[in-house]
Amino acid sequence: MDKAEILEFLNGNPVCHLATLDGDQPRVRGILMYRADENGIVFHTGSFKDLCKQLQQNPNVELCFNNADSSKQVRVSGKAELVEDQNLKEEIVSKRSFLKPWVEEQGYDMLKVFRITNCTATVWTMETNFKPKKYIQL
């Protein structure tokens, strides 16, 4: 897969797993990515969540995306940076109705948006299982 195919795969399979560190303990959780493009991978969380605190202490992360039949996996590592962009927050809330009641009650300050940059991806399939990994800069 090339860069464009990987970005298409990520956007087509936005439910993924995100790994962070909590001190020296790895933490993995499922998330719903917002989008992946030339600028990085965008997702959101709440300011009160452990995820937000972990990213502020150590921004190095890895994401793992799978397609529905699990025949392909794309792992992406990079660095998460906090994005302070009110327009982006409003765009996310307008497209994700499950966030609206929460934002109406708590305000936009509780919504934290992160972008993962300096991304490196590697693709796994059963056919490539025993071959050396290839890394693609996104």
C-alpha positions in Angstrom: 0.0 0.0 0.0 1.2 3.5 -0.7 0.4 6.7 1.4 -2.9 7.5 -0.4 -4.1 3.9 -0.1 -3.2 3.9 3.6 -5.1 7.1 4.3 -8.1 5.7 2.4 -7.9 2.6 4.5 -7.8 4.5 7.8 -10.8 6.7 6.8 -12.7 3.6 5.7 -12.0 1.9 9.0 -12.1 4.7 11.6 -12.7 2.5 14.7 -9.2 1.7 15.9 -7.1 1.0 19.0 -4.8 3.7 20.5 -1.9 2.8 22.7 -0.4 5.3 25.2 1.7 5.1 28.3 0.6 5.8 31.8 3.9 6.1 33.6 5.6 2.8 32.5 2.3 1.0 31.9 1.0 0.6 28.4 -2.7 1.5 28.0 -4.8 0.6 24.9 -8.3 1.6 24.2 -10.7 1.6 21.2 -11.4 5.0 19.7 -13.4 6.5 16.8 -10.9 8.4 14.7 -12.3 11.6 13.2 -10.2 11.7 10.0 -6.8 11.0 8.5 -5.2 13.2 5.8 -2.0 14.9 4.8 -1.9 16.8 8.0 -2.1 13.8 10.3 -4.7 11.7 12.2 -7.4 13.6 14.1 -9.4 12.3 17.1 -11.0 13.8 20.2 -11.5 13.0 23.9 -12.6 14.7 27.0 -10.3 16.8 29.1 -11.1 14.8 32.2 -10.2 11.4 30.6 -7.1 9.4 31.4 -6.3 9.5 27.7 -6.0 13.2 27.7 -3.6 13.2 30.7 -1.5 10.4 29.3 -1.1 12.3 26.0 0.0 15.4 27.8 2.6 13.5 29.7 3.9 11.5 26.8 2.6 12.3 23.3 4.2 9.2 21.6 1.4 6.9 20.5 0.6 3.9 18.2 -2.8 3.2 16.5 -3.9 0.0 15.1 -6.6 -0.2 12.3 -8.2 -3.4 11.0 -10.7 -3.9 8.3 -14.0 -5.7 8.9 -12.8 -9.2 8.1 -9.4 -8.6 9.8 -7.5 -9.5 6.7 -5.5 -6.3 6.8 -4.0 -4.3 9.7 -2.3 -1.0 9.6 -0.3 0.2 12.5 0.6 3.9 12.7 3.0 5.5 15.2 3.5 9.2 15.7 3.3 12.1 18.1 0.0 13.5 19.4 -0.4 17.2 19.6 -3.3 19.2 21.1 -5.2 21.2 18.5 -6.8 24.4 19.8 -9.1 25.1 16.9 -12.7 26.1 17.7 -13.9 25.7 14.1 -12.6 22.1 14.1 -14.3 21.4 17.4 -17.6 22.8 16.0 -17.2 20.7 12.8 -16.6 17.6 14.8 -19.7 18.2 17.1 -21.8 19.0 14.0 -20.9 15.6 12.5 -21.0 13.6 15.7 -24.4 14.1 17.2 -23.6 12.0 20.3 -21.3 14.9 21.4 -23.9 17.6 21.2 -25.6 17.1 24.6 -22.3 16.8 26.4 -20.9 20.0 24.8 -24.1 21.8 25.5 -23.8 20.8 29.2 -20.1 21.1 29.6 -19.0 23.6 26.9 -16.4 23.2 24.2 -13.4 23.5 26.6 -14.0 19.9 27.8 -13.6 18.7 24.2 -10.0 18.1 23.4 -8.9 17.5 19.9 -5.6 15.8 19.1 -3.7 15.4 15.8 -1.1 12.7 15.4 1.8 13.9 13.3 5.1 12.5 12.1 3.3 9.3 11.3 4.9 6.1 10.2 2.7 3.3 9.0 3.3 -0.4 8.5 0.8 -2.8 6.9 0.2 -6.4 7.8 -1.7 -9.1 5.9 -1.5 -12.9 6.1 0.5 -12.8 2.9 3.1 -10.5 4.4 3.1 -12.1 7.8 6.6 -13.4 7.6 8.2 -10.7 5.4 10.2 -7.8 6.7 8.1 -4.8 7.7 8.0 -1.9 5.3 7.4 1.6 6.7 5.6 4.4 4.9 5.7 8.0 6.0 2.3 9.6 6.1 
